[in-house]
Amino acid sequence: MNIKGIIYAISAACFFGLIPTTAKISYEYGGDPNLAIFARFSIACFLIAFPIFFIKIDFNEIFKHFYFLLLISCGFICLTFGLLSSVNYIPVSLTALIFYTYPLVIISYFFIKTKKLTISKLIGFLSAFIGLGLALTPTFSNLNIYGVSLALLASFGASIILITNEYLAKYLNALIIHSFINILCLCFFITIILAFDNLDFDIPLFGWFFIIFASLCYFIALLFQLNAVKVIGSTQTSLLLYLEPLVAISSAILFLNESLTFLQIIGVIIVIISLIMTSRKF
């Protein structure tokens, strides 16, 4: 069991899990997805600029692996666009359930690549996914194929991120990967937003507070995730990231006055037990 890697992954899940609630609160104070995306990547670029000057940068390695840096950035573009758009067509719980099929994609990928896959790990993934389904209890009455497709796009993007991250972690510092992701994503989304929409910066102070808080959560979570994959690999990291929606549910209960049904509580317990039992194998 690699305690350090597990702590990294759990920390990433916790900070990622705080983003939906804080983002939703910012929308109630006048924010919108365009501003949230802009703030997320621009603040991350600003914060990463300071530590990047204190590490050794091998430009030959960056150039050599630029394709994979571009690939992981495309994964983030798919994830961000898919998640933010799908909730306009299908329930948030269904979006989350579809999105969190990405660990199964990662399992399939590494199984094809003949990477060792234990029965306990497979059972852990499947039971955690079943528990997550109970915890989210999606409603299928408003099923929309376009919305489902967008959620699948986000899931595909997450798979690309973790698989590519495991490769890049062997050659590049996590801060280098972090900076490239944010710069490329910022350039892409600014181009799209300015071409088809606009940015409204005139929102109340509370709106800015929660947008900045959500952006900081993203910055910290991504840094933890990149290091987790480097230490324990993408498969174990993706399993521990199942904690993310549970944190999201908990924060929604605390700050948005949402509540859990008995079935959802059972689902949460199943997920936690699955994570604990599977992590004991590492």
N, C-alpha and C positions, 0 to 999 in steps of 0.2 A: 504494500500500500504506500503510495507516494503522497504523504500528507500535504506537502507544499503545493503540488499540482491540484489536488482536490480542493484546497482552500482557494486557489486562484479561480477554479471553475465555479465554485459556490459563490464567491464574491462577484464574479461576472454575472451569474444568474440573478443575484439580489439587485445589483444596480440596473441591469436590463429590465428587471421586473417592475422597478419603480417608474419607468418611463411612461407607460400608457396612462397611469393615473395622473401624473404631473402634467403630461401633455393635454389630457382632457380638461383638467382644471384651468390650464392656460387658455384653452379655447373658450371656456366660459367667461374669461376676463378679456376677450377680444382678440386673442391670437388665432392663427389658422395654420394648416399643414405646411403651406409655403414658407411661412416665417419660421416654423419649427424646424424644417429641413435646412433652411439657410443658416439658422443659428447653430444647429447641431454640428454641421461640418465646418463652418467658419470659426466657431469657438474652439473646436478641436484642432484646427490648423494653427490657431494663435497659441494655444497651450503647448502644442508639440514643438513649436519653433524654439523654445528655450532649451529643453534638454537635448535637442538634436545636435546642438553645437558642441556638446560635451562628450559625444561618442565618436568613435572612429568610423568614418564612412568609406567603404570600399566601392567606388563608382564602377569598377569593373564587374563586381558581383551584382550590383544593381542593374547594369546594362545586360548582363548575362541572363538575369532572371526577370527582366522587364515584362515579358509575356505573362508570367505568373502574377506579377503585381497588377497588371491590367486585368487579368482574369478574376482575381479576388475583388478588385474594385467593381467589376461588372456584377459580381455576386452581390455586393452591397447595394448596387443600383437596383437590381431585381428585387432584393429583399425590401428595401425602403419603399419603392414604388408599389410593389405587390401588396404589402401590408396596409399602407395608407389608402390605397384605392379599393381594396376588396371590402373593407368595412362599410363602404357606401352601397354595397349590393347584397351582402349577406350579414347575418348576425356576427358580432365580435367573437362570441364563443366558438362559432363554427369556423371562423377565420383562424383562430388560434389552434383549434384541433387539427385542421388541415395543415397549417404551417408546421406543427410539431410532428409531422410524419418524416421530417428530414433526417432524423437519426436512423430510420429504417433504410433510407437511401444510402446513407454512409455505410451501414452494415453490408448492404448489397454490394457496394463498390469494393470494399475491402475483402469481401468473400470472393468476389470475382478475381481480385488481385492475389488470392490465396494467402491473405494475411490471417494469422491465427484468430479464430473466433470460437470462444468457449460457449458451452451450453448455458452456463450461468449468466453470461453477458447477454446472450440472445433472449433468455427468459426475462432478464431485468429490463431490457428495452420494451418487450411486448407487454409485460405487466404494468410498466410505468405508463405506456401509451394508453392502455385500457383504463388505468386509474385516472389519467388526464382527461379521457373522454367523459368519465363520470363526474369529475370535478368541474368540467366546463358545461356539461349537460346542454349541448347545442340544440337549437330548435330548427327543424328542417322545413317549416312551413313557408319560409321565404327563400327557398333555394333558388339561386340564380347561377346559371352556368358560367357567365362572365365573371362573377364574383369568385366562384370556386376556382376558375382558371387563374385569377390574380393571386389567390391564396397559394395555389400550387407553384406559381412563379416565385413567390416569396420563399417557399420551402426549398425550391430548387436553388435559389440564390444562397440560402443558408448552407446547403450541402456543398456548393462550390467553395464558399468561404472557408469552411472547416477543413475540407480535403486539401485545398490549395495552401491553407495556412500551415498544415502539417509539413508540407514540402518546403515552403519558404523558411520555416523556423530553423531548418538545418543550415541555412546559409546567411540569413539576414537577421539583424537585431529587430526586436518587436517594435521599437520606436520608428525604425525605417519603414517597416510595413504599415504601421499606423499612419504615418505622415503621408505616404503615397495614396492610401485608401481615401483619406480625407481630402487631399488636394484634387484628385481625379473626380471624386464624387461631387465636390463643391463646384468645380468647373462645369460638370455635366448638368447638375440641377439648376445652377444659375442660368445657364443657356436656355434650358427648357422653360423655366419659370418666366424669364424675361421675354421669351419668344411667344408664349401662349397665355401668360397671366401677368401678375405683378406682385410686388412685395409691399405690404402695408405695415409700416413701423409705428404708426400712431395708435398705440394700445396703452392701457393703464399700467401703472407700476407693478401691480400684482401679476398682471399677465406676463410682463417681462421677467419677473422673479421666477415664475414656474417654467417658462421657456428656457431660461438660463440654467435652472436646476436640472431640467430634463437633459439638456445638452451636456452638462457636467457628468451626469449619470452615464450617458452614452460614452463619453471620453474615457472614464474610469473603467467601465464595463468592458469596452473593447480592449483596453490595455491588459486587463486581467485575462480575457479570453485568449488573446494572442500568446500570452505566457503559459496559460494552462495547456494549450495544444502542444506547445514546445516541450512541456514537461511530461504530460501523461497521454498525449496523442488526441486525435480528433474524435475517436470513437467514445472513449471514456468522458471526454469533455462534453460531447453532445448529450450523453446520458445525464450528466449532472446538471446540464442546462434545462432539464425538465423542471427544475425548481423555479425557473423564471415565471411561468404562468401562475404558480402558487403564490409567489411574492406579489404578482399583479393582483390576484384575487384578494389577498390579505390587505394590500394598500387600498384597494377599492372599498373594502369593508370599513376600514379605519377612516378614510378621508372622503368617500363618496356615499357613505351610508348604505352601501349594498349589503346583501345578506347571503348566507349559504344555506342550501337545503340539506337535509340529512344525506341524500345521495351524493351531493358534492363533498360533504365531509368524509364519507367513505372513500371517495375517489382520491382525495388529498392524502388520506392515511395510506392507501395502496401505493401511491407515487413515492411517498417518503420511505416506506418500508423497502420498496424495490431499489431505491437509490442507496440506502444503507447496506442492504445485503449484497448488492453488486459491487459497491465500492470496497467492501471487505476483501474482495478477490484481488485487489491491486496494491 
